């Protein structure tokens, strides 16, 4: 699934970033790499997502969040 398909309050793990190379490099510089844990904090009307990554909040537009593959984070007991 893509990050854009995620639900508000959901926790996910990045499994791949498939956007333009320059955007991918910028996201990686911000700490958004494969295996990174992400929480969706809010969803705006025009499709933007507010996410939390490694203690930092980021706003991503629909184009970028649709290009980030994630899997739901599993809870370990």
PDB file of N, CA, C and O in Angstrom, chain B, residues numbered from 101:
ATOM      1  N   UNK B 101       0.842  -1.181   0.000  1.00  0.00           N
ATOM      2  CA  UNK B 101       0.000   0.000   0.000  1.00  0.00           C
ATOM      3  C   UNK B 101       0.884   1.240   0.000  1.00  0.00           C
ATOM      4  O   UNK B 101       2.066   1.173   0.337  1.00  0.00           O
ATOM      5  N   UNK B 102       0.307   2.359  -0.376  1.00  0.00           N
ATOM      6  CA  UNK B 102       1.077   3.608  -0.365  1.00  0.00           C
ATOM      7  C   UNK B 102       0.790   4.374   0.915  1.00  0.00           C
ATOM      8  O   UNK B 102      -0.212   4.137   1.590  1.00  0.00           O
ATOM      9  N   UNK B 103       1.675   5.285   1.230  1.00  0.00           N
ATOM     10  CA  UNK B 103       1.487   6.125   2.412  1.00  0.00           C
ATOM     11  C   UNK B 103       0.185   6.914   2.296  1.00  0.00           C
ATOM     12  O   UNK B 103      -0.504   7.133   3.292  1.00  0.00           O
ATOM     13  N   UNK B 104      -0.146   7.337   1.086  1.00  0.00           N
ATOM     14  CA  UNK B 104      -1.373   8.106   0.865  1.00  0.00           C
ATOM     15  C   UNK B 104      -2.616   7.307   1.271  1.00  0.00           C
ATOM     16  O   UNK B 104      -3.618   7.891   1.686  1.00  0.00           O
ATOM     17  N   UNK B 105      -2.556   5.979   1.153  1.00  0.00           N
ATOM     18  CA  UNK B 105      -3.688   5.122   1.521  1.00  0.00           C
ATOM     19  C   UNK B 105      -3.804   4.905   3.028  1.00  0.00           C
ATOM     20  O   UNK B 105      -4.798   4.356   3.502  1.00  0.00           O
ATOM     21  N   UNK B 106      -2.795   5.332   3.779  1.00  0.00           N
ATOM     22  CA  UNK B 106      -2.784   5.115   5.226  1.00  0.00           C
ATOM     23  C   UNK B 106      -3.853   5.925   5.938  1.00  0.00           C
ATOM     24  O   UNK B 106      -4.416   6.874   5.393  1.00  0.00           O
ATOM     25  N   UNK B 107      -4.114   5.519   7.172  1.00  0.00           N
ATOM     26  CA  UNK B 107      -5.140   6.167   7.987  1.00  0.00           C
ATOM     27  C   UNK B 107      -4.509   7.087   9.026  1.00  0.00           C
ATOM     28  O   UNK B 107      -3.407   6.833   9.513  1.00  0.00           O
ATOM     29  N   UNK B 108      -5.221   8.150   9.355  1.00  0.00           N
ATOM     30  CA  UNK B 108      -4.778   9.087  10.388  1.00  0.00           C
ATOM     31  C   UNK B 108      -4.573   8.325  11.694  1.00  0.00           C
ATOM     32  O   UNK B 108      -5.437   7.557  12.116  1.00  0.00           O
ATOM     33  N   UNK B 109      -3.430   8.543  12.326  1.00  0.00           N
ATOM     34  CA  UNK B 109      -3.109   7.857  13.570  1.00  0.00           C
ATOM     35  C   UNK B 109      -2.413   6.516  13.353  1.00  0.00           C
ATOM     36  O   UNK B 109      -1.958   5.891  14.312  1.00  0.00           O
ATOM     37  N   UNK B 110      -2.329   6.070  12.102  1.00  0.00           N
ATOM     38  CA  UNK B 110      -1.703   4.778  11.803  1.00  0.00           C
ATOM     39  C   UNK B 110      -0.189   4.850  11.825  1.00  0.00           C
ATOM     40  O   UNK B 110       0.404   5.887  11.528  1.00  0.00           O
ATOM     41  N   UNK B 111       0.428   3.731  12.182  1.00  0.00           N
ATOM     42  CA  UNK B 111       1.889   3.618  12.174  1.00  0.00           C
ATOM     43  C   UNK B 111       2.293   2.658  11.064  1.00  0.00           C
ATOM     44  O   UNK B 111       1.715   1.582  10.912  1.00  0.00           O
ATOM     45  N   UNK B 112       3.285   3.062  10.298  1.00  0.00           N
ATOM     46  CA  UNK B 112       3.701   2.302   9.120  1.00  0.00           C
ATOM     47  C   UNK B 112       5.216   2.229   9.046  1.00  0.00           C
ATOM     48  O   UNK B 112       5.924   2.984   9.712  1.00  0.00           O
ATOM     49  N   UNK B 113       5.700   1.306   8.223  1.00  0.00           N
ATOM     50  CA  UNK B 113       7.133   1.168   7.970  1.00  0.00           C
ATOM     51  C   UNK B 113       7.357   1.321   6.470  1.00  0.00           C
ATOM     52  O   UNK B 113       6.673   0.688   5.665  1.00  0.00           O
ATOM     53  N   UNK B 114       8.317   2.163   6.100  1.00  0.00           N
ATOM     54  CA  UNK B 114       8.605   2.413   4.686  1.00  0.00           C
ATOM     55  C   UNK B 114       9.213   1.156   4.057  1.00  0.00           C
ATOM     56  O   UNK B 114      10.153   0.573   4.598  1.00  0.00           O
ATOM     57  N   UNK B 115       8.665   0.747   2.912  1.00  0.00           N
ATOM     58  CA  UNK B 115       9.233  -0.409   2.211  1.00  0.00           C
ATOM     59  C   UNK B 115       9.807  -0.009   0.850  1.00  0.00           C
ATOM     60  O   UNK B 115      10.437  -0.829   0.182  1.00  0.00           O
ATOM     61  N   UNK B 116       9.595   1.246   0.434  1.00  0.00           N
ATOM     62  CA  UNK B 116      10.176   1.710  -0.822  1.00  0.00           C
ATOM     63  C   UNK B 116       9.724   3.121  -1.145  1.00  0.00           C
ATOM     64  O   UNK B 116       8.600   3.513  -0.831  1.00  0.00           O
ATOM     65  N   UNK B 117      10.619   3.890  -1.784  1.00  0.00           N
ATOM     66  CA  UNK B 117      10.301   5.258  -2.199  1.00  0.00           C
ATOM     67  C   UNK B 117      10.429   5.311  -3.713  1.00  0.00           C
ATOM     68  O   UNK B 117      11.509   5.086  -4.260  1.00  0.00           O
ATOM     69  N   UNK B 118       9.317   5.609  -4.392  1.00  0.00           N
ATOM     70  CA  UNK B 118       9.282   5.572  -5.858  1.00  0.00           C
ATOM     71  C   UNK B 118       8.790   6.900  -6.434  1.00  0.00           C
ATOM     72  O   UNK B 118       7.717   6.974  -7.033  1.00  0.00           O
ATOM     73  N   UNK B 119       9.590   7.941  -6.240  1.00  0.00           N
ATOM     74  CA  UNK B 119       9.306   9.261  -6.814  1.00  0.00           C
ATOM     75  C   UNK B 119      10.563   9.713  -7.558  1.00  0.00           C
ATOM     76  O   UNK B 119      11.540   8.969  -7.635  1.00  0.00           O
ATOM     77  N   UNK B 120      10.541  10.915  -8.098  1.00  0.00           N
ATOM     78  CA  UNK B 120      11.687  11.420  -8.839  1.00  0.00           C
ATOM     79  C   UNK B 120      12.952  11.338  -7.982  1.00  0.00           C
ATOM     80  O   UNK B 120      12.901  11.481  -6.761  1.00  0.00           O
ATOM     81  N   UNK B 121      14.078  11.107  -8.644  1.00  0.00           N
ATOM     82  CA  UNK B 121      15.330  10.890  -7.920  1.00  0.00           C
ATOM     83  C   UNK B 121      15.693  12.044  -6.988  1.00  0.00           C
ATOM     84  O   UNK B 121      16.176  11.811  -5.880  1.00  0.00           O
ATOM     85  N   UNK B 122      15.469  13.274  -7.418  1.00  0.00           N
ATOM     86  CA  UNK B 122      15.810  14.426  -6.575  1.00  0.00           C
ATOM     87  C   UNK B 122      14.938  14.455  -5.313  1.00  0.00           C
ATOM     88  O   UNK B 122      15.419  14.797  -4.232  1.00  0.00           O
ATOM     89  N   UNK B 123      13.676  14.100  -5.451  1.00  0.00           N
ATOM     90  CA  UNK B 123      12.777  14.061  -4.293  1.00  0.00           C
ATOM     91  C   UNK B 123      13.172  12.901  -3.380  1.00  0.00           C
ATOM     92  O   UNK B 123      13.175  13.040  -2.157  1.00  0.00           O
ATOM     93  N   UNK B 124      13.502  11.763  -3.975  1.00  0.00           N
ATOM     94  CA  UNK B 124      13.933  10.603  -3.186  1.00  0.00           C
ATOM     95  C   UNK B 124      15.158  10.950  -2.346  1.00  0.00           C
ATOM     96  O   UNK B 124      15.220  10.612  -1.164  1.00  0.00           O
ATOM     97  N   UNK B 125      16.137  11.626  -2.958  1.00  0.00           N
ATOM     98  CA  UNK B 125      17.348  12.015  -2.214  1.00  0.00           C
ATOM     99  C   UNK B 125      17.001  12.954  -1.065  1.00  0.00           C
ATOM    100  O   UNK B 125      17.554  12.829   0.027  1.00  0.00           O
ATOM    101  N   UNK B 126      16.097  13.883  -1.304  1.00  0.00           N
ATOM    102  CA  UNK B 126      15.712  14.834  -0.246  1.00  0.00           C
ATOM    103  C   UNK B 126      15.005  14.109   0.897  1.00  0.00           C
ATOM    104  O   UNK B 126      15.270  14.386   2.066  1.00  0.00           O
ATOM    105  N   UNK B 127      14.113  13.188   0.563  1.00  0.00           N
ATOM    106  CA  UNK B 127      13.412  12.425   1.602  1.00  0.00           C
ATOM    107  C   UNK B 127      14.398  11.583   2.409  1.00  0.00           C
ATOM    108  O   UNK B 127      14.274  11.473   3.629  1.00  0.00           O
ATOM    109  N   UNK B 128      15.373  10.992   1.727  1.00  0.00           N
ATOM    110  CA  UNK B 128      16.381  10.192   2.430  1.00  0.00           C
ATOM    111  C   UNK B 128      17.216  11.071   3.353  1.00  0.00           C
ATOM    112  O   UNK B 128      17.584  10.647   4.448  1.00  0.00           O
ATOM    113  N   UNK B 129      17.516  12.291   2.919  1.00  0.00           N
ATOM    114  CA  UNK B 129      18.271  13.224   3.759  1.00  0.00           C
ATOM    115  C   UNK B 129      17.473  13.602   5.010  1.00  0.00           C
ATOM    116  O   UNK B 129      18.047  13.916   6.052  1.00  0.00           O
ATOM    117  N   UNK B 130      16.151  13.567   4.893  1.00  0.00           N
ATOM    118  CA  UNK B 130      15.284  13.869   6.039  1.00  0.00           C
ATOM    119  C   UNK B 130      15.051  12.638   6.917  1.00  0.00           C
ATOM    120  O   UNK B 130      14.348  12.716   7.925  1.00  0.00           O
ATOM    121  N   UNK B 131      15.640  11.500   6.534  1.00  0.00           N
ATOM    122  CA  UNK B 131      15.532  10.294   7.342  1.00  0.00           C
ATOM    123  C   UNK B 131      14.454   9.335   6.912  1.00  0.00           C
ATOM    124  O   UNK B 131      14.151   8.385   7.634  1.00  0.00           O
ATOM    125  N   UNK B 132      13.871   9.556   5.761  1.00  0.00           N
ATOM    126  CA  UNK B 132      12.796   8.694   5.278  1.00  0.00           C
ATOM    127  C   UNK B 132      13.385   7.639   4.340  1.00  0.00           C
ATOM    128  O   UNK B 132      13.417   7.821   3.123  1.00  0.00           O
ATOM    129  N   UNK B 133      13.849   6.535   4.925  1.00  0.00           N
ATOM    130  CA  UNK B 133      14.492   5.448   4.183  1.00  0.00           C
ATOM    131  C   UNK B 133      13.699   4.164   4.381  1.00  0.00           C
ATOM    132  O   UNK B 133      12.767   4.117   5.184  1.00  0.00           O
ATOM    133  N   UNK B 134      14.073   3.127   3.646  1.00  0.00           N
ATOM    134  CA  UNK B 134      13.446   1.819   3.847  1.00  0.00           C
ATOM    135  C   UNK B 134      13.618   1.394   5.302  1.00  0.00           C
ATOM    136  O   UNK B 134      14.705   1.504   5.869  1.00  0.00           O
ATOM    137  N   UNK B 135      12.535   0.911   5.894  1.00  0.00           N
ATOM    138  CA  UNK B 135      12.570   0.464   7.287  1.00  0.00           C
ATOM    139  C   UNK B 135      12.236   1.542   8.297  1.00  0.00           C
ATOM    140  O   UNK B 135      12.067   1.240   9.478  1.00  0.00           O
ATOM    141  N   UNK B 136      12.135   2.796   7.865  1.00  0.00           N
ATOM    142  CA  UNK B 136      11.818   3.898   8.773  1.00  0.00           C
ATOM    143  C   UNK B 136      10.365   3.802   9.227  1.00  0.00           C
ATOM    144  O   UNK B 136       9.473   3.494   8.436  1.00  0.00           O
ATOM    145  N   UNK B 137      10.143   4.072  10.508  1.00  0.00           N
ATOM    146  CA  UNK B 137       8.789   4.078  11.068  1.00  0.00           C
ATOM    147  C   UNK B 137       8.166   5.456  10.863  1.00  0.00           C
ATOM    148  O   UNK B 137       8.811   6.481  11.085  1.00  0.00           O
ATOM    149  N   UNK B 138       6.898   5.467  10.433  1.00  0.00           N
ATOM    150  CA  UNK B 138       6.171   6.710  10.162  1.00  0.00           C
ATOM    151  C   UNK B 138       4.822   6.648  10.864  1.00  0.00           C
ATOM    152  O   UNK B 138       4.185   5.596  10.908  1.00  0.00           O
ATOM    153  N   UNK B 139       4.390   7.779  11.412  1.00  0.00           N
ATOM    154  CA  UNK B 139       3.036   7.901  11.963  1.00  0.00           C
ATOM    155  C   UNK B 139       2.325   9.019  11.212  1.00  0.00           C
ATOM    156  O   UNK B 139       2.875  10.106  11.039  1.00  0.00           O
ATOM    157  N   UNK B 140       1.102   8.749  10.767  1.00  0.00           N
ATOM    158  CA  UNK B 140       0.309   9.787  10.097  1.00  0.00           C
ATOM    159  C   UNK B 140      -0.407  10.580  11.177  1.00  0.00           C
ATOM    160  O   UNK B 140      -1.239  10.041  11.907  1.00  0.00           O
ATOM    161  N   UNK B 141      -0.079  11.870  11.276  1.00  0.00           N
ATOM    162  CA  UNK B 141      -0.663  12.727  12.304  1.00  0.00           C
ATOM    163  C   UNK B 141      -1.957  13.381  11.843  1.00  0.00           C
ATOM    164  O   UNK B 141      -2.889  13.544  12.630  1.00  0.00           O
ATOM    165  N   UNK B 142      -2.014  13.755  10.569  1.00  0.00           N
ATOM    166  CA  UNK B 142      -3.192  14.467  10.069  1.00  0.00           C
ATOM    167  C   UNK B 142      -3.286  14.317   8.558  1.00  0.00           C
ATOM    168  O   UNK B 142      -2.302  14.022   7.879  1.00  0.00           O
ATOM    169  N   UNK B 143      -4.475  14.525   8.059  1.00  0.00           N
ATOM    170  CA  UNK B 143      -4.739  14.451   6.619  1.00  0.00           C
ATOM    171  C   UNK B 143      -5.488  15.731   6.245  1.00  0.00           C
ATOM    172  O   UNK B 143      -6.551  16.017   6.795  1.00  0.00           O
ATOM    173  N   UNK B 144      -4.931  16.494   5.313  1.00  0.00           N
ATOM    174  CA  UNK B 144      -5.546  17.753   4.898  1.00  0.00           C
ATOM    175  C   UNK B 144      -6.508  17.538   3.738  1.00  0.00           C
ATOM    176  O   UNK B 144      -6.463  16.503   3.072  1.00  0.00           O
ATOM    177  N   UNK B 145      -7.376  18.510   3.498  1.00  0.00           N
ATOM    178  CA  UNK B 145      -8.429  18.388   2.479  1.00  0.00           C
ATOM    179  C   UNK B 145      -7.911  18.155   1.071  1.00  0.00           C
ATOM    180  O   UNK B 145      -8.499  17.377   0.320  1.00  0.00           O
ATOM    181  N   UNK B 146      -6.822  18.813   0.700  1.00  0.00           N
ATOM    182  CA  UNK B 146      -6.324  18.707  -0.676  1.00  0.00           C
ATOM    183  C   UNK B 146      -5.400  17.513  -0.882  1.00  0.00           C
ATOM    184  O   UNK B 146      -4.724  17.429  -1.908  1.00  0.00           O
ATOM    185  N   UNK B 147      -5.359  16.585   0.078  1.00  0.00           N
ATOM    186  CA  UNK B 147      -4.577  15.373  -0.090  1.00  0.00           C
ATOM    187  C   UNK B 147      -3.231  15.362   0.617  1.00  0.00           C
ATOM    188  O   UNK B 147      -2.544  14.341   0.613  1.00  0.00           O
ATOM    189  N   UNK B 148      -2.841  16.480   1.225  1.00  0.00           N
ATOM    190  CA  UNK B 148      -1.557  16.524   1.929  1.00  0.00           C
ATOM    191  C   UNK B 148      -1.641  15.722   3.230  1.00  0.00           C
ATOM    192  O   UNK B 148      -2.689  15.651   3.871  1.00  0.00           O
ATOM    193  N   UNK B 149      -0.514  15.125   3.598  1.00  0.00           N
ATOM    194  CA  UNK B 149      -0.428  14.385   4.853  1.00  0.00           C
ATOM    195  C   UNK B 149       0.594  15.049   5.756  1.00  0.00           C
ATOM    196  O   UNK B 149       1.634  15.520   5.295  1.00  0.00           O
ATOM    197  N   UNK B 150       0.291  15.083   7.046  1.00  0.00           N
ATOM    198  CA  UNK B 150       1.264  15.509   8.044  1.00  0.00           C
ATOM    199  C   UNK B 150       1.726  14.220   8.716  1.00  0.00           C
ATOM    200  O   UNK B 150       0.927  13.490   9.301  1.00  0.00           O
ATOM    201  N   UNK B 151       3.032  13.951   8.623  1.00  0.00           N
ATOM    202  CA  UNK B 151       3.551  12.714   9.195  1.00  0.00           C
ATOM    203  C   UNK B 151       4.644  13.020  10.211  1.00  0.00           C
ATOM    204  O   UNK B 151       5.220  14.108  10.220  1.00  0.00           O
ATOM    205  N   UNK B 152       4.914  12.042  11.063  1.00  0.00           N
ATOM    206  CA  UNK B 152       6.024  12.164  11.999  1.00  0.00           C
ATOM    207  C   UNK B 152       7.054  11.108  11.639  1.00  0.00           C
ATOM    208  O   UNK B 152       6.744   9.920  11.545  1.00  0.00           O
ATOM    209  N   UNK B 153       8.293  11.564  11.439  1.00  0.00           N
ATOM    210  CA  UNK B 153       9.405  10.693  11.086  1.00  0.00           C
ATOM    211  C   UNK B 153      10.574  11.025  12.001  1.00  0.00           C
ATOM    212  O   UNK B 153      11.069  12.152  11.987  1.00  0.00           O
ATOM    213  N   UNK B 154      11.015  10.068  12.787  1.00  0.00           N
ATOM    214  CA  UNK B 154      12.167  10.259  13.680  1.00  0.00           C
ATOM    215  C   UNK B 154      12.064  11.541  14.500  1.00  0.00           C
ATOM    216  O   UNK B 154      13.041  12.279  14.626  1.00  0.00           O
ATOM    217  N   UNK B 155      10.894  11.805  15.053  1.00  0.00           N
ATOM    218  CA  UNK B 155      10.705  12.964  15.910  1.00  0.00           C
ATOM    219  C   UNK B 155      10.464  14.279  15.183  1.00  0.00           C
ATOM    220  O   UNK B 155      10.320  15.318  15.828  1.00  0.00           O
ATOM    221  N   UNK B 156      10.417  14.257  13.854  1.00  0.00           N
ATOM    222  CA  UNK B 156      10.203  15.465  13.060  1.00  0.00           C
ATOM    223  C   UNK B 156       8.886  15.368  12.305  1.00  0.00           C
ATOM    224  O   UNK B 156       8.540  14.305  11.789  1.00  0.00           O
ATOM    225  N   UNK B 157       8.160  16.457  12.238  1.00  0.00           N
ATOM    226  CA  UNK B 157       6.920  16.494  11.461  1.00  0.00           C
ATOM    227  C   UNK B 157       7.214  16.964  10.047  1.00  0.00           C
ATOM    228  O   UNK B 157       7.954  17.925   9.836  1.00  0.00           O
ATOM    229  N   UNK B 158       6.619  16.269   9.078  1.00  0.00           N
ATOM    230  CA  UNK B 158       6.773  16.642   7.677  1.00  0.00           C
ATOM    231  C   UNK B 158       5.401  16.713   7.035  1.00  0.00           C
ATOM    232  O   UNK B 158       4.495  15.959   7.392  1.00  0.00           O
ATOM    233  N   UNK B 159       5.254  17.631   6.082  1.00  0.00           N
ATOM    234  CA  UNK B 159       4.040  17.697   5.270  1.00  0.00           C
ATOM    235  C   UNK B 159       4.395  17.200   3.884  1.00  0.00           C
ATOM    236  O   UNK B 159       5.338  17.688   3.261  1.00  0.00           O
ATOM    237  N   UNK B 160       3.638  16.227   3.406  1.00  0.00           N
ATOM    238  CA  UNK B 160       3.876  15.664   2.076  1.00  0.00           C
ATOM    239  C   UNK B 160       2.616  15.805   1.235  1.00  0.00           C
ATOM    240  O   UNK B 160       1.513  15.524   1.705  1.00  0.00           O
ATOM    241  N   UNK B 161       2.779  16.238  -0.001  1.00  0.00           N
ATOM    242  CA  UNK B 161       1.648  16.328  -0.916  1.00  0.00           C
ATOM    243  C   UNK B 161       1.230  14.944  -1.404  1.00  0.00           C
ATOM    244  O   UNK B 161       1.927  13.955  -1.177  1.00  0.00           O
ATOM    245  N   UNK B 162       0.103  14.891  -2.066  1.00  0.00           N
ATOM    246  CA  UNK B 162      -0.445  13.628  -2.557  1.00  0.00           C
ATOM    247  C   UNK B 162       0.512  12.930  -3.526  1.00  0.00           C
ATOM    248  O   UNK B 162       0.673  11.711  -3.467  1.00  0.00           O
ATOM    249  N   UNK B 163       1.142  13.694  -4.411  1.00  0.00           N
ATOM    250  CA  UNK B 163       2.061  13.104  -5.398  1.00  0.00           C
ATOM    251  C   UNK B 163       3.183  12.330  -4.709  1.00  0.00           C
ATOM    252  O   UNK B 163       3.493  11.203  -5.098  1.00  0.00           O
ATOM    253  N   UNK B 164       3.785  12.928  -3.698  1.00  0.00           N
ATOM    254  CA  UNK B 164       4.899  12.284  -3.006  1.00  0.00           C
ATOM    255  C   UNK B 164       4.404  11.130  -2.140  1.00  0.00           C
ATOM    256  O   UNK B 164       4.985  10.046  -2.173  1.00  0.00           O
ATOM    257  N   UNK B 165       3.340  11.345  -1.366  1.00  0.00           N
ATOM    258  CA  UNK B 165       2.866  10.275  -0.482  1.00  0.00           C
ATOM    259  C   UNK B 165       2.339   9.079  -1.265  1.00  0.00           C
ATOM    260  O   UNK B 165       2.336   7.961  -0.750  1.00  0.00           O
ATOM    261  N   UNK B 166       1.897   9.293  -2.492  1.00  0.00           N
ATOM    262  CA  UNK B 166       1.447   8.181  -3.337  1.00  0.00           C
ATOM    263  C   UNK B 166       2.626   7.370  -3.875  1.00  0.00           C
ATOM    264  O   UNK B 166       2.443   6.239  -4.326  1.00  0.00           O
ATOM    265  N   UNK B 167       3.825   7.933  -3.832  1.00  0.00           N
ATOM    266  CA  UNK B 167       5.007   7.246  -4.327  1.00  0.00           C
ATOM    267  C   UNK B 167       5.824   6.567  -3.236  1.00  0.00           C
ATOM    268  O   UNK B 167       6.908   6.046  -3.500  1.00  0.00           O
ATOM    269  N   UNK B 168       5.304   6.573  -2.006  1.00  0.00           N
ATOM    270  CA  UNK B 168       6.010   5.934  -0.894  1.00  0.00           C
ATOM    271  C   UNK B 168       5.248   4.675  -0.498  1.00  0.00           C
ATOM    272  O   UNK B 168       4.117   4.741  -0.017  1.00  0.00           O
ATOM    273  N   UNK B 169       5.889   3.529  -0.710  1.00  0.00           N
ATOM    274  CA  UNK B 169       5.276   2.247  -0.343  1.00  0.00           C
ATOM    275  C   UNK B 169       5.527   1.983   1.141  1.00  0.00           C
ATOM    276  O   UNK B 169       6.640   2.153   1.639  1.00  0.00           O
ATOM    277  N   UNK B 170       4.468   1.564   1.834  1.00  0.00           N
ATOM    278  CA  UNK B 170       4.581   1.267   3.268  1.00  0.00           C
ATOM    279  C   UNK B 170       3.870  -0.041   3.580  1.00  0.00           C
ATOM    280  O   UNK B 170       3.055  -0.538   2.803  1.00  0.00           O
ATOM    281  N   UNK B 171       4.206  -0.575   4.740  1.00  0.00           N
ATOM    282  CA  UNK B 171       3.447  -1.706   5.263  1.00  0.00           C
ATOM    283  C   UNK B 171       3.062  -1.345   6.694  1.00  0.00           C
ATOM    284  O   UNK B 171       3.777  -0.613   7.379  1.00  0.00           O
ATOM    285  N   UNK B 172       1.924  -1.870   7.132  1.00  0.00           N
ATOM    286  CA  UNK B 172       1.477  -1.557   8.484  1.00  0.00           C
ATOM    287  C   UNK B 172       2.469  -2.112   9.488  1.00  0.00           C
ATOM    288  O   UNK B 172       2.973  -3.226   9.351  1.00  0.00           O
ATOM    289  N   UNK B 173       2.731  -1.305  10.494  1.00  0.00           N
ATOM    290  CA  UNK B 173       3.669  -1.733  11.509  1.00  0.00           C
ATOM    291  C   UNK B 173       2.988  -2.781  12.384  1.00  0.00           C
ATOM    292  O   UNK B 173       1.867  -2.584  12.853  1.00  0.00           O
ATOM    293  N   UNK B 174       3.670  -3.876  12.593  1.00  0.00           N
ATOM    294  CA  UNK B 174       3.114  -4.936  13.425  1.00  0.00           C
ATOM    295  C   UNK B 174       3.525  -4.699  14.877  1.00  0.00           C
ATOM    296  O   UNK B 174       4.631  -4.243  15.166  1.00  0.00           O
ATOM    297  N   UNK B 175       2.620  -5.015  15.759  1.00  0.00           N
ATOM    298  CA  UNK B 175       2.890  -4.825  17.195  1.00  0.00           C
ATOM    299  C   UNK B 175       3.462  -6.113  17.755  1.00  0.00           C
ATOM    300  O   UNK B 175       2.856  -7.178  17.639  1.00  0.00           O
ATOM    301  N   UNK B 176       4.634  -6.007  18.362  1.00  0.00           N
ATOM    302  CA  UNK B 176       5.276  -7.188  18.966  1.00  0.00           C
ATOM    303  C   UNK B 176       4.980  -7.208  20.454  1.00  0.00           C
ATOM    304  O   UNK B 176       5.079  -6.179  21.122  1.00  0.00           O
ATOM    305  N   UNK B 177       4.619  -8.369  20.976  1.00  0.00           N
ATOM    306  CA  UNK B 177       4.332  -8.495  22.422  1.00  0.00           C
ATOM    307  C   UNK B 177       5.595  -8.753  23.211  1.00  0.00           C
ATOM    308  O   UNK B 177       5.543  -8.885  24.434  1.00  0.00           O
TER     309      UNK B 177
END
